[in-house]
Amino acid sequence: MDSEDPRSNGDGINHVSKKPKLSSFITESEIREEFSHHSPDVARINNGSFGSCPASIIAAQKGWQLRFLRQPDDFFFNNLQSQILHSRTLIKDIINADHVDEVSIVDNATTAAAIVLQHVGWAFAEGRFHKGDAVVMLHCAFQAVKKSIEAYVTRAGGHVITVHLPFPVSSNEEIVAEFRKGLASAKANGKKVRLAIIDHITSMPCVVIPARELVKICREEGVERVFVDAAHAIGSVHVDVKEIGADFYVSNLHKWFFCPPSVAFLYCRKTPISPDLHHPVVSHEYGNGLAIESAWIGTRDYSSQLVIPQVLEFIKRFEGGIEGIRKRNHDAVVEMAQMLAKAWGTNLGSPPEMCPSMAMIGLPSKLGVFCDDDALKLRTHLRDRFGVEVPIHYQVPRDGEIGSTDGVGCVTGYARISYQVYNTLDDYIRLRNAITQLLHDGVTCQMLQRE
Ligand SMILES: Cc1ncc(COP(=O)(O)O)c(C=O)c1O
């Protein structure tokens, strides 16, 4: 057994580096081949930020690009729309939508948020919403989405209610209780809540949110519409848009679904009075429905939207398809997180069932992560000195808790690790050893330079 393998020192880790031997399914060496374009010098344990795309899909994408370049007019006028419709139909079935009209393909979750929030902005501008009407969001909503809220809601006179996500968190009930409190405060102030924005998986800190339950509470409490920002969802948690029941639901396909950057679906539930949504880039199809508008937003490369059939073929090569991948990634990331927490004498930021294919692990307090800047410096140092790519989160201590470098202070730094099919045990060992080395050398974030 490898001496660097935690199995050799009795950590009880047993199988992560081994993938099941399945002759008819993709082999370990084929997986290596598919991701051989990844830099060999980097332990890439941050699939969550930008996702990953296998070589066979990059080749398929190139095929679509060449088809366009060979005869652009023919491709644009005779092929593109039917191919995008085909992709939308496949997505509709995967997410259990009722109708293909409910599924638009857009560039990314940021674009989808702009579509939904622009719609809210117009409602203020056109007098359907009134100054002081509220939008609810989690305090750790993605920064780009917060900016969209600022641009389209705050600027139009809307009021933003922020629900604090408890972290570290130990149960869904804690989240539900905070969410109810946020809605109650809106009601107490006589606010009409026009939109709730709920993450399905928060980015930083990373936690699976009980989205279905929160949507249900919104319905009970008379929130007008609900947008679920599920940028990380498809491929890392089960997605059934009918079960979740939101009005709008976006997931990137380039994060955990092996698509090239960038592509996302935006599901908009059909209702008797369907909302008047538009793509923020207005083009020829303005007014013909969001899905049609989004399929022609000027001359551009649409190839990432066209490879969905090939991506599904790629996924079929894994036992259990996307559900099998998702489950194995989840189990592996939890196992790796527990190994790291044990080595560092810390804990996970949430119980395993609240981790998707990512997990938060407390960093030893001796590293002194005391602010966002410290977290960024540590992340950069891990990349530059140790070849480890991992996001670091600074967690503001709860009331009464203090962070300190004497080793007994509360944990204020967390590493967010991801596990995707290409990862191996060695990637996490590299992170474990890098942190151990920093501790051994007495390095704290305060000693690191801003790069
Ligand atoms: C919760 C959440 N929302 C939105 C986004 C934005 O995704 P994109 O950059 O692909 O638009 C992210 C990206 O990580 C995210 O984590």
The ligand as an SDF file (V2000), in Angstrom:
LIG
                    3D

 16 16  0  0  0  0  0  0  0  0999 V2000
  -25.1370   29.6960   -6.6070 C   0  0  0  0  0  0  0  0  0  0  0  0
  -24.5410   30.2360   -7.8710 C   0  0  0  0  0  0  0  0  0  0  0  0
  -25.2850   31.0350   -8.6520 N   0  0  0  0  0  0  0  0  0  0  0  0
  -24.8210   31.5350   -9.8100 C   0  0  0  0  0  0  0  0  0  0  0  0
  -23.5540   31.2200  -10.2560 C   0  0  0  0  0  0  0  0  0  0  0  0
  -23.0680   31.8100  -11.5340 C   0  0  0  0  0  0  0  0  0  0  0  0
  -22.7650   30.8210  -12.4710 O   0  0  0  0  0  0  0  0  0  0  0  0
  -22.1410   31.3010  -13.8530 P   0  0  0  0  0  0  0  0  0  0  0  0
  -20.8450   31.9770  -13.5450 O   0  0  0  0  0  0  0  0  0  0  0  0
  -21.9560   30.0540  -14.6450 O   0  0  0  0  0  0  0  0  0  0  0  0
  -23.1130   32.2350  -14.4580 O   0  0  0  0  0  0  0  0  0  0  0  0
  -22.7340   30.3930   -9.4790 C   0  0  0  0  0  0  0  0  0  0  0  0
  -21.3730   30.0540   -9.9160 C   0  0  0  0  0  0  0  0  0  0  0  0
  -20.6230   29.3640   -9.2780 O   0  0  0  0  0  0  0  0  0  0  0  0
  -23.2460   29.9010   -8.2520 C   0  0  0  0  0  0  0  0  0  0  0  0
  -22.5070   29.1260   -7.4630 O   0  0  0  0  0  0  0  0  0  0  0  0
  1  2  1  0
  2  3  1  0
  2 15  2  0
  3  4  2  0
  4  5  1  0
  5  6  1  0
  5 12  2  0
  6  7  1  0
  7  8  1  0
  8  9  2  0
  8 10  1  0
  8 11  1  0
 12 13  1  0
 12 15  1  0
 13 14  2  0
 15 16  1  0
M  END
$$$$
